[in-house]
C-alpha cells in the first residue's frame, strides 16, 4: 500500500512537472518580449539622444538587459566590432542562428526586430525614430498576445499535467 502511495505521488508529481515545463515557454516568451521592448528603448535612447555609435549603443542596450535578449544585443555588437565587415543584417542573422535555442521568442517577434535592425545606421534620425515607433507598436501587440497565451495556455498546461497524472494513477490502481 505504501509503495502504491509513493508511486502515485511520483507519477502525479512528474506529470505536473511536465505541465509546468510546457507552461514555462509561454511565460518566458512574455518576459523576453518585455526585455526586448526595454532593450530597444535603451537602444533608441543611445542612438537618438546620446548619438552613440551603433556598436556602442547595441552593447549598452545588451548590458541593460541582463538576460538572453541582452546576450543577443551584445553578440551583435561584438560581431560588428570585429572588423570583419559584417553588416548589421549579417550580424543579426548569425547571432539569432547561434542563440535560437536559448530564446523563447517566436519568429514573428524576431522579424519585428530584424526589420528595425535593417534600417539602423542607414537613415537620418527622424526616419530611424519612425522605425523605432513602428517597432514599439508591433512589439506591444506581440506582448499582449504573449500575455494572453501565457495566461490561457500556461494555466491549461499546468492543470492538464496534474490531471493526466491523476488519470494515470486512477487507471493503474
C-alpha positions in Angstrom: 0.0 0.0 0.0 2.8 2.4 0.9 4.5 1.6 -2.4 1.3 2.5 -4.3 1.1 5.7 -2.5 4.7 6.7 -3.2 4.4 5.7 -6.9 1.1 7.6 -7.2 2.7 10.7 -5.7 5.7 10.4 -8.1 3.5 9.9 -11.1 1.3 12.9 -10.3 4.4 15.0 -9.4 6.2 14.1 -12.7 3.1 14.8 -14.8 2.6 18.1 -13.0 6.2 19.0 -13.6 5.9 18.2 -17.3 2.8 20.5 -17.4 4.8 23.3 -15.7 7.6 22.8 -18.3 5.2 23.3 -21.1 3.7 26.4 -19.5 7.2 27.8 -18.8 7.8 28.6 -22.5 4.7 30.8 -22.7 5.7 32.7 -19.6 9.3 33.1 -20.8 8.2 34.4 -24.2 6.3 37.2 -22.4 9.2 38.0 -20.2 11.6 38.0 -23.2 9.3 40.3 -25.1 9.3 42.7 -22.2 13.1 42.6 -22.0 13.3 43.1 -25.8 11.0 46.1 -25.6 13.1 47.6 -22.9 16.3 46.9 -24.7 15.0 48.6 -27.9 14.0 51.6 -25.8 17.5 51.7 -24.4 19.0 51.3 -27.9 16.8 54.2 -29.2 17.9 56.4 -26.3 21.6 55.6 -27.1 21.2 56.4 -30.8 18.8 59.3 -30.7 19.8 61.3 -27.6 23.4 60.4 -26.9 24.4 59.9 -30.6 26.4 56.8 -29.7 27.9 54.7 -32.4 25.7 51.7 -33.3 28.2 49.2 -31.9 28.4 51.0 -28.6 24.6 51.5 -28.4 24.0 47.8 -29.0 26.5 46.9 -26.3 25.0 49.2 -23.7 21.4 48.1 -24.6 22.6 44.5 -24.1 24.2 45.3 -20.8 20.9 47.0 -19.7 19.1 43.7 -20.3 20.9 41.0 -18.3 19.1 38.0 -19.9 19.2 36.1 -23.2 18.0 39.2 -25.0 20.9 41.2 -23.6 23.3 38.5 -24.8 21.9 38.8 -28.3 22.5 42.6 -28.4 26.0 42.2 -27.0 26.8 39.4 -29.5 25.6 41.6 -32.4 27.8 44.4 -31.1 30.8 42.1 -30.8 30.4 40.8 -34.4 30.1 44.4 -35.7 33.2 45.4 -33.9 35.4 42.5 -35.1 36.3 44.5 -38.3 35.4 41.5 -40.5 33.0 43.7 -42.4 29.7 42.3 -41.1 26.6 44.4 -41.8 24.0 44.7 -39.1 21.8 42.3 -41.0 24.6 39.6 -41.2 25.5 40.1 -37.6 21.8 39.8 -36.6 21.3 36.6 -38.6 24.5 35.0 -37.3 23.6 35.8 -33.7 20.0 34.7 -34.0 21.1 31.4 -35.6 23.5 30.9 -32.7 21.1 31.9 -29.9 17.9 30.5 -31.3 17.8 27.5 -28.9 18.2 29.8 -25.9 15.3 32.1 -26.9 11.6 31.7 -26.3 10.5 34.5 -28.7 8.8 33.4 -31.9 9.9 34.0 -35.5 7.3 36.8 -35.8 8.9 38.6 -32.8 12.4 38.2 -34.3 11.1 39.6 -37.6 10.0 42.8 -36.0 13.5 43.4 -34.5 15.1 42.3 -37.8 13.1 44.9 -39.7 14.2 47.5 -37.3 17.8 46.5 -37.4 17.8 46.6 -41.3 17.3 50.3 -41.1 19.6 51.2 -38.3 22.5 53.4 -39.3 21.3 53.9 -42.9 18.9 56.8 -42.4 18.7 60.0 -40.6 17.5 60.2 -37.0 13.9 61.2 -37.9 13.4 58.1 -40.1 15.1 55.9 -37.6 12.7 57.3 -35.0 9.7 56.3 -37.1 11.1 52.8 -37.4 11.5 52.6 -33.6 7.9 53.8 -33.1 6.5 51.2 -35.5 8.6 48.5 -33.8 7.1 49.6 -30.4 3.6 49.3 -31.7 4.2 45.8 -33.2 6.1 44.6 -30.1 3.3 45.9 -27.8 0.9 43.9 -29.8 3.1 40.8 -29.6 3.4 41.3 -25.8 -0.4 41.5 -25.4 -0.7 38.3 -27.4 2.0 36.6 -25.4 0.4 37.6 -22.1 -3.0 36.2 -23.2 -1.4 33.0 -24.4 0.6 32.6 -21.2 -2.5 33.2 -19.1 -4.6 30.8 -21.1 -2.3 28.0 -22.1 0.1 28.3 -19.2 -2.7 27.6 -16.7 -4.1 24.9 -19.0 -0.8 23.0 -19.3 -0.2 23.1 -15.6 -3.7 21.8 -14.9 -3.6 19.2 -17.6 -0.3 17.9 -16.3 -1.7 17.3 -12.9 -5.0 15.8 -14.3 -3.1 13.4 -16.6 -1.0 12.3 -13.6 -4.2 11.7 -11.6 -5.8 9.8 -14.5 -2.7 7.6 -14.8 -2.9 6.8 -11.1 -6.6 6.1 -11.2 -6.2 3.8 -14.2 -3.4 1.7 -12.6 -4.9 1.4 -9.2 
